[in-house]
C-alpha cells in the first residue's frame, strides 16, 4: 500500500509518499480501505518529534479516517465487510489501508459524503470528552471557546449550542468571526482588536463564563481564570503558545475553580468506546438530520500531505483539512 512516511521527522517537507505492507487487523480490530484521512495538529506535532505514538500504535501519521471495512479481526461482530465507516485511530491514517479498534468506528451519517465524514472523529471525540464530560457544560451556562474557527472550535460551538449553552469564541480575523457566528456562536471576539478579556467582561456585564475551552495555553491562563464565575471550569486541550508561565492561582481558591485537561490518544480502549457510544447516541442523529455539521476547508491528495501540514501550521484555515487517499 501507499502511505505517507515522515522519516526522522522535521518540517513538512520531510513528508513523502512511500510503500509498505498492508496491516492485518488483530483481535477486536477492523481493516479499513481508506478513502480520506483527517489532518490534525497532533499529526504536525508527531511529524516534528514532539508527540510520539503509543508503543502499540502504527508509526504512520493520521488519527481519523473514513472508508470501507474490508476485513475483520477475531471477535468482531458489530461490523460487516463492505460497511462504510469513519473511525478514530491511534495512528496509521495517512495510508491506503488502516486498522482501527472496532469500538472506535462509527457509521457514516445519512446523507454525508466520505470526505466530510473523515473530518468527524478526532474533533468530536475530543470535544465531547472535554466539554461535555470534563467541563460538565449544561443548559443555560456560558462557555468561552478559544480558537473558535478551528476544527475543534467549530465542533465545540456545535456541541455547546446542542447542550443549550451561550457561546463566546475568540478568533484572529473578522472573517473567522463571521464564520463562527454562522455556526451558532452568540458572540465572536477578534483578539487582534483589543484585550479579549475586557471585551468579554463588557459583553457579559462582568458576570464572566462558566466554562473555558482553551488550546492556547500559558499566555491566556490568567485571563481565563479572571473570566470564570464561581465554580467555573477551565479545560485545557492544547498548548499552542506554551505551557509555562507565571500565574496567580488565588482565583482558584476564591472562586472554587476547577482546572483540568486531557489528551485523547493515551485514553484506554474502554474509555474511547464509551465516548463512541455517547456520540452515536447524542450527536450522530443530529449530523444525519443536518442539525449539526462540520466544515472542510480544503482537501489535498495524499501525496500533497506536506502542503496540508503547511496550511494547518499557518492557521489560515477555517474548520478541517482532509487528505484524499483514494482519488
Helices and strands as residue ranges (DSSP letters): E 2-5, G 12-14, E 16-19, E 29-39, H 41-47, E 64-72, E 84-88, E 97-101, G 102-104, E 105-107, H 114-117, H 121-127, I 128-134, E 142-146, H 151-163, E 166-171, H 174-182, E 187-190, G 191-193, H 196-203, E 209-214, H 218-227, E 228-236, H 250-254, E 258-261, H 269-282, H 284-289, E 296-301, G 302-304, H 305-314, E 320-324
